[in-house]
Amino acid sequence: MGVTRPNKDPLSLDSGGHLYVRPLGIVHGQAAKVAINAGRGLPLAGLAAFTSCQVITRYKEVVQADEVTVEEFVRWQRETGLESDSKLQQLLVRLGRARAAIAGASFFKPVITGIVNVTPDSFSDGGEYATADQAIAHGRGLFRAGAGFIDVGGESTRPGAECVSAEVEQKRVIPVIRALAAEGIPTSIDTYHPETMLAAAANGASIINDVSALTHCVNSANVAAATDTTVILVHSQNSNVAEHGSMYGRVAIDIYDYLAQRISAACASGISCNRIVVDPGLGFAKTSNNNFQVLDWLGLYHGLGCPIMVGASRKFGRLAPGASPRTRLAGSVATALHAVDQGVQLIRVHDVAETAQALGVWRAIRETASQSVI
């Protein structure tokens, strides 16, 4: 991908092409305000700004990406008449607007979601919290350590894991959700079963985290809409990576398109767009290289207009082959720091205390840097 001015011919959009903007040069806090006021940056998700970007056009199987500064991007819009193009302007609005609070949590700082697996076979901690009492105690501990939500799951989603029925799943998770919610601890339910969604919401869960993005059952979206909870749409579909995996960024764009379709379907089913979170689904139907490409392209997903969640906890053993997932803390924290630097709002992790400490240092550095901006 060359570094050039964007293609001056906007006709490809009129003939069925798609336009994407991948924010680059992301800055935070006072630095973001200064960049925006000086015309060197554009708003990003309310609290940040981007000072350069890739303008990407896709027509069928042809993808062109051009990297420009924000000043060049604004000038290009003016010269091509795209200042009045409704699709581009709606995209810029989605990129820039502040994200609505979900389940009472606002995004003035990144929110940590703590993982509680009430399962015998999860890839990282299967069996450790298999009883309700163990899981409840663990959830309390994660909340005290800094989690904004506790994500409770009763079925492992690791490759090759045994499927469980909705009945078995509910026996595992409902007592945990009920107890934590009774103590005022916000919870989400990690499930693709509509019956479990309903039961969890009835017992206090405020978020549905569905690895199938509401596609597992034909009534999943309608059921989720009826619960009036926030819904996390996770990408876990095959992106045909073998077909075009050599084109850097293509997988990230495919995931963007899929999530955009799922957002539209969710909204059409009655789910408010302000109640949707997207997750690009690291580790699901992706190669190791795909995962790192998605991490590199996280900024792209701000164009969907929803809060972004990243769940990379203990998933990457590339630098320590064969090692236990428990030894991957450093990699998990590194991924979390990269994600929040890209403006990601929610980080789903096993190791809450360590992640909270790292994010605290990240915020302190950003705040100190902002004080020196003139």
Secondary structure as the mmCIF struct_conf table of DSSP 4:
data_model
#
loop_
_struct_conf.conf_type_id
_struct_conf.id
_struct_conf.beg_label_comp_id
_struct_conf.beg_label_asym_id
_struct_conf.beg_label_seq_id
_struct_conf.end_label_comp_id
_struct_conf.end_label_asym_id
_struct_conf.end_label_seq_id
HELX_LH_PP_P HELX_LH_PP_P1 ARG A 5 ASN A 7
BEND BEND1 LYS A 8 LYS A 8
TURN_TY1_P TURN_TY1_P1 PRO A 10 PRO A 10
HELX_RH_AL_P HELX_RH_AL_P1 LEU A 11 ASP A 14
TURN_TY1_P TURN_TY1_P2 SER A 15 GLY A 16
STRN STRN1 HIS A 18 HIS A 28
HELX_RH_AL_P HELX_RH_AL_P2 GLY A 29 ASN A 37
TURN_TY1_P TURN_TY1_P3 ALA A 38 GLY A 39
BEND BEND2 ARG A 40 ARG A 40
STRN STRN2 LEU A 42 LEU A 44
TURN_TY1_P TURN_TY1_P4 ALA A 45 LEU A 47
STRN STRN3 ALA A 48 TYR A 59
TURN_TY1_P TURN_TY1_P5 LYS A 60 GLU A 61
STRN STRN4 VAL A 62 THR A 69
HELX_RH_AL_P HELX_RH_AL_P3 VAL A 70 THR A 80
TURN_TY1_P TURN_TY1_P6 GLY A 81 GLY A 81
HELX_RH_3T_P HELX_RH_3T_P1 LEU A 82 SER A 84
HELX_RH_AL_P HELX_RH_AL_P4 SER A 86 GLY A 96
BEND BEND3 ARG A 97 ARG A 97
HELX_LH_PP_P HELX_LH_PP_P2 ALA A 98 ALA A 101
STRN STRN5 ILE A 102 ILE A 102
TURN_TY1_P TURN_TY1_P7 ALA A 103 GLY A 104
STRN STRN6 ALA A 105 ALA A 105
BEND BEND4 PHE A 108 LYS A 109
STRN STRN7 VAL A 111 ASN A 117
BEND BEND5 THR A 119 PRO A 120
TURN_TY1_P TURN_TY1_P8 PHE A 123 TYR A 129
BEND BEND6 THR A 131 THR A 131
HELX_RH_AL_P HELX_RH_AL_P5 ALA A 132 ALA A 145
TURN_TY1_P TURN_TY1_P9 GLY A 146 GLY A 146
BEND BEND7 GLY A 148 GLY A 148
STRN STRN8 PHE A 149 GLY A 153
BEND BEND8 GLY A 154 GLU A 155
BEND BEND9 ARG A 158 ARG A 158
TURN_TY1_P TURN_TY1_P10 PRO A 159 GLY A 160
HELX_LH_PP_P HELX_LH_PP_P3 ALA A 161 CYS A 163
HELX_RH_AL_P HELX_RH_AL_P6 ALA A 166 ALA A 182
TURN_TY1_P TURN_TY1_P11 GLU A 183 GLY A 184
STRN STRN9 THR A 187 ASP A 190
HELX_RH_AL_P HELX_RH_AL_P7 PRO A 194 ALA A 202
TURN_TY1_P TURN_TY1_P12 ASN A 203 GLY A 204
STRN STRN10 ILE A 207 ASP A 210
TURN_TY1_P TURN_TY1_P13 VAL A 211 LEU A 214
BEND BEND10 HIS A 216 CYS A 217
TURN_TY1_P TURN_TY1_P14 VAL A 218 ASN A 219
HELX_RH_AL_P HELX_RH_AL_P8 SER A 220 THR A 227
TURN_TY1_P TURN_TY1_P15 ASP A 228 ASP A 228
STRN STRN11 THR A 230 VAL A 234
BEND BEND11 GLN A 237 GLN A 237
HELX_RH_AL_P HELX_RH_AL_P9 VAL A 241 HIS A 244
TURN_TY1_P TURN_TY1_P16 GLY A 245 SER A 246
BEND BEND12 MET A 247 MET A 247
TURN_TY1_P TURN_TY1_P17 TYR A 248 GLY A 249
HELX_RH_AL_P HELX_RH_AL_P10 ARG A 250 ALA A 268
TURN_TY1_P TURN_TY1_P18 SER A 269 GLY A 270
HELX_RH_3T_P HELX_RH_3T_P2 CYS A 273 ARG A 275
STRN STRN12 ILE A 276 ASP A 279
TURN_TY1_P TURN_TY1_P19 LEU A 282 GLY A 283
BEND BEND13 PHE A 284 ALA A 285
HELX_RH_AL_P HELX_RH_AL_P11 SER A 288 ASP A 296
TURN_TY1_P TURN_TY1_P20 TRP A 297 TRP A 297
HELX_RH_3T_P HELX_RH_3T_P3 LEU A 298 LEU A 304
BEND BEND14 CYS A 306 CYS A 306
STRN STRN13 ILE A 308 ILE A 308
STRN STRN14 MET A 309 VAL A 310
TURN_TY1_P TURN_TY1_P21 SER A 313 LYS A 315
TURN_TY1_P TURN_TY1_P22 ARG A 318 LEU A 319
BEND BEND15 ALA A 320 ALA A 320
TURN_TY1_P TURN_TY1_P23 PRO A 321 GLY A 322
HELX_RH_3T_P HELX_RH_3T_P4 PRO A 325 ARG A 328
HELX_RH_AL_P HELX_RH_AL_P12 LEU A 329 ASP A 341
TURN_TY1_P TURN_TY1_P24 GLN A 342 GLY A 343
STRN STRN15 LEU A 346 VAL A 349
BEND BEND16 HIS A 350 HIS A 350
HELX_RH_AL_P HELX_RH_AL_P13 VAL A 352 GLN A 371
TURN_TY1_P TURN_TY1_P25 SER A 372 SER A 372
#
